[in-house]
Amino acid sequence: MTRRYWPILIFCTALTLPASLWAHHSWSGDYFLDKTVTVKGKIAQFEYQNPHSVLHFEVTNEQGVTETWVGEWAGAGKLNNEGVSKGKLKPGDELTIFGNPGRAPDEHRLHILGIRRTDGFKWGKLN
């Protein structure tokens, strides 16, 4: 690459840098990182994607009412490296999920820290 293209490359990089800095957010904005909860439920849907995979699961509360919860966790690449592939979790699988609760309790959200399936498969840390 000749020297005359360097200013153009630097300029283009400078234009895209702010967008990439804003692209990622802190978990603390959406979840209480100083609190943890454990819930049991059945998988409704597993979105194996980047930047964060999402687990939709149904939990029966103390009153016997079924609630739909959403758990957000690592991206597909990180999960794959830690033994969680796209087909590892399927709708209907029963899980114990451990994580940080969402700041809006009515939304039933978790930042997932660990899961345990009834057949013994586990990922992350559990309380």
C-alpha positions as semicolon CSV with decimal commas, in nm:
position;residue;x (nm);y (nm);z (nm)
1;M;0,000;0,000;0,000
2;T;0,141;0,337;-0,093
3;R;0,173;0,625;0,150
4;R;-0,096;0,831;-0,018
5;Y;-0,368;0,586;0,096
6;W;-0,274;0,597;0,466
7;P;-0,465;0,921;0,541
8;I;-0,778;0,776;0,381
9;L;-0,744;0,454;0,582
10;I;-0,691;0,646;0,907
11;F;-0,988;0,872;0,833
12;C;-1,221;0,576;0,760
13;T;-1,106;0,399;1,076
14;A;-1,170;0,711;1,281
15;L;-1,524;0,733;1,143
16;T;-1,613;0,376;1,240
17;L;-1,442;0,367;1,581
18;P;-1,715;0,554;1,776
19;A;-1,982;0,314;1,648
20;S;-1,790;0,010;1,770
21;L;-1,731;0,169;2,110
22;W;-2,105;0,223;2,159
23;A;-2,200;-0,121;2,026
24;H;-2,134;-0,306;2,351
25;H;-2,310;-0,231;2,674
26;S;-2,249;-0,309;3,038
27;W;-2,445;-0,589;3,205
28;S;-2,498;-0,360;3,505
29;G;-2,736;-0,136;3,311
30;D;-2,991;-0,417;3,270
31;Y;-2,917;-0,656;3,558
32;F;-2,842;-0,643;3,932
33;L;-2,488;-0,781;3,933
34;D;-2,481;-0,791;4,314
35;K;-2,787;-1,022;4,331
36;T;-2,847;-1,376;4,210
37;V;-3,153;-1,596;4,167
38;T;-3,209;-1,959;4,076
39;V;-3,514;-2,065;3,875
40;K;-3,630;-2,393;3,725
41;G;-3,801;-2,408;3,389
42;K;-3,842;-2,561;3,046
43;I;-3,678;-2,425;2,734
44;A;-3,918;-2,262;2,490
45;Q;-3,654;-2,131;2,246
46;F;-3,275;-2,106;2,223
47;E;-3,134;-1,825;2,008
48;Y;-2,773;-1,925;1,944
49;Q;-2,630;-1,597;1,814
50;N;-2,383;-1,315;1,856
51;P;-2,318;-1,089;2,036
52;H;-2,535;-1,258;2,303
53;S;-2,727;-1,583;2,288
54;V;-3,077;-1,574;2,433
55;L;-3,264;-1,850;2,615
56;H;-3,644;-1,826;2,641
57;F;-3,785;-2,052;2,912
58;E;-4,108;-2,108;3,100
59;V;-4,116;-2,103;3,479
60;T;-4,411;-2,199;3,698
61;N;-4,424;-1,952;3,987
62;E;-4,536;-2,020;4,346
63;Q;-4,899;-1,946;4,253
64;G;-4,890;-2,209;3,976
65;V;-4,887;-1,950;3,697
66;T;-4,650;-2,007;3,404
67;E;-4,424;-1,711;3,329
68;T;-4,204;-1,663;3,024
69;W;-3,848;-1,570;3,119
70;V;-3,561;-1,451;2,901
71;G;-3,199;-1,528;2,980
72;E;-2,916;-1,345;2,809
73;W;-2,567;-1,489;2,807
74;A;-2,247;-1,532;2,609
75;G;-2,222;-1,525;2,232
76;A;-2,224;-1,835;2,013
77;G;-1,845;-1,852;1,977
78;K;-1,778;-1,840;2,351
79;L;-2,056;-2,088;2,426
80;N;-1,926;-2,327;2,160
81;N;-1,578;-2,314;2,313
82;E;-1,735;-2,400;2,649
83;G;-1,936;-2,701;2,527
84;V;-2,269;-2,541;2,436
85;S;-2,345;-2,591;2,067
86;K;-2,658;-2,488;1,878
87;G;-2,824;-2,829;1,925
88;K;-2,715;-2,878;2,288
89;L;-3,027;-2,713;2,434
90;K;-3,367;-2,793;2,285
91;P;-3,726;-2,682;2,347
92;G;-3,874;-2,890;2,628
93;D;-3,541;-2,947;2,808
94;E;-3,580;-2,889;3,182
95;L;-3,317;-2,663;3,336
96;T;-3,210;-2,498;3,655
97;I;-3,084;-2,151;3,565
98;F;-2,867;-1,936;3,792
99;G;-2,805;-1,569;3,719
100;N;-2,838;-1,201;3,790
101;P;-3,199;-1,077;3,791
102;G;-3,311;-0,797;3,562
103;R;-3,365;-0,449;3,700
104;A;-3,732;-0,459;3,595
105;P;-3,875;-0,760;3,788
106;D;-4,192;-0,778;3,578
107;E;-3,984;-0,850;3,267
108;H;-3,858;-1,184;3,411
109;R;-3,504;-1,147;3,274
110;L;-3,174;-1,302;3,378
111;H;-2,811;-1,256;3,291
112;I;-2,726;-1,627;3,289
113;L;-2,427;-1,732;3,498
114;G;-2,491;-2,106;3,494
115;I;-2,731;-2,378;3,388
116;R;-2,790;-2,740;3,482
117;R;-3,004;-2,974;3,276
118;T;-3,188;-3,263;3,445
119;D;-2,962;-3,519;3,269
120;G;-2,656;-3,372;3,443
121;F;-2,520;-3,141;3,170
122;K;-2,405;-2,813;3,320
123;W;-2,244;-2,490;3,209
124;G;-2,098;-2,202;3,408
125;K;-2,123;-2,156;3,779
126;L;-2,419;-2,256;3,991
127;N;-2,496;-2,145;4,345
